Amino acid sequence: MTKYNLALKQVLIEECLSARSVHEVALKHDLSPSLLRRWVKGYEQHGAAGLIAKYSHYDAQFKLKVLQCIEQDGLSAQQACVQFDIRGPSSIRQWKRLYDKGGVEALHPRRTREFSMPRKPSKQSSTSPPTPADSELTPKQMLEELEYLRAENAYPKKARCLNPSGPSNCAGKKTQAIQGLRHGHRLALLLRAAGLARSTFYYQSKVLVADKHAALKERINSLYHGHKGRYGYRRITAALGHNGEVVNHKKVQRLMQLMDLKSLVKVKKYRSYRGSEGVVASDLLKRKFKAEAPNQKWATDVTEFKVKGQKLFLSPVMDLYNGEILAYQINRRPEFKMVSAMLEQAFERLNPGDKPVLHSDQGWQYQQPTYRHMLAGKNIEQSMSRKGNCLDNAAMESFFGTLKSEFFYLESFESIEQLASGLEDYIAYYNQERISLRLNGLSPVEFRTQALAA
């Protein structure tokens, strides 16, 4: 092809000879592998002369000799090009069609070339009279010319839609535009309007569909950013399954790595332990956090946040059946009234006959007589972790870690009020939208609702 000069061809050939395969070099430079192979074979057979563009007119005897050699030796058109120093296999295929149709006589060069379609008319004013060539067009030729003009008019519009930033002569962009118009126009007309070779179009079409996971990547990216980077590959996999799309988790992990999508996680923490200030209850749960029904096992704790030198405290109650936050209070100080208000709110979720166990650490709030009396008034058994054993209350520790890694560490806050509002939004999201693998890919509220409906 004339757009590749001799020096460039020689550089590419040297790269092909030193590379593991021609296909590797073709992908690197966005070229057709068959074109590179033809250059390499031509160079090996004829040296640098085999790379220079030729504009020779071959006589009928030469054409016949080439065709006979192909027939007798079983050569392909590509191999014949290399052996006879012909630049393109398309010429040989054309000679074969002419020979099959008209014999040796059809191989003689013709002085004039017949066009299957009339040439594009030169630009003239709309008021100028038609040229003799226009007036001599047959009705069929006029329809063909009209069909081409429609394709020629549609192509630049489509190309601009695909590339609004400016014009592009890239073969890939041209191929995309043509693919978008094929439903309404013949391929030959679109290729002519775009100035694109048919072989280039089919090669670029294969390249464009090479990423068979493009649609899946888009859905993964949408889920990841929709949940503000809180989901890792496991939850993304579950979310896809929740939407009816079964995908292997390893594939999701690999695609997320390719797109550089990672779940962001950080650490804690406020400690409420001040030593023994009252009665310390026994550990009734003994790290058995699984509950068989709602309102069977509850857990609570207090955590701390800091914004611009100010502190904010959160005190929630979690139902260990589905991990749902049943009640919570937010306060600027870790006062007992925050915990008592949380309890009053949680008591509203009890049904007649419910007698849950409420587990906490040995924080000073949970050793207060008022706290124990409030629990006893609702037939709730108190349970406490052992001293210095954070894993005894691992369910709440896990929630606080998730809350901070998915919300607090990913945002910037200008005030305590802004943080408090964000906490309320996140807890609502956590209960109603955020899926859990432990809950079969459902949110806590969905899991509870589904269980009650069963």
Secondary structure as UniProt FT lines:
FT   TURN            2..3
FT   HELIX           6..18
FT   HELIX           22..29
FT   HELIX           33..46
FT   HELIX           47..51
FT   HELIX           60..73
FT   HELIX           77..84
FT   HELIX           89..102
FT   HELIX           104..107
FT   TURN            126..127
FT   HELIX           132..135
FT   HELIX           139..162
FT   TURN            164..165
FT   HELIX           171..181
FT   TURN            182..184
FT   HELIX           187..194
FT   HELIX           198..208
FT   TURN            212..213
FT   HELIX           214..226
FT   TURN            227..229
FT   HELIX           233..242
FT   TURN            243..244
FT   HELIX           249..258
FT   TURN            259..260
FT   TURN            286..287
FT   TURN            294..295
FT   STRAND          297..300
FT   STRAND          303..307
FT   TURN            308..309
FT   STRAND          310..319
FT   TURN            320..323
FT   STRAND          324..331
FT   HELIX           336..347
FT   TURN            348..349
FT   TURN            352..353
FT   STRAND          357..360
FT   HELIX           364..367
FT   HELIX           369..377
FT   TURN            378..379
FT   STRAND          381..384
FT   TURN            387..388
FT   HELIX           390..393
FT   HELIX           394..406
FT   HELIX           408..410
FT   HELIX           416..432
FT   HELIX           437..439
FT   TURN            440..441
FT   HELIX           444..453
//
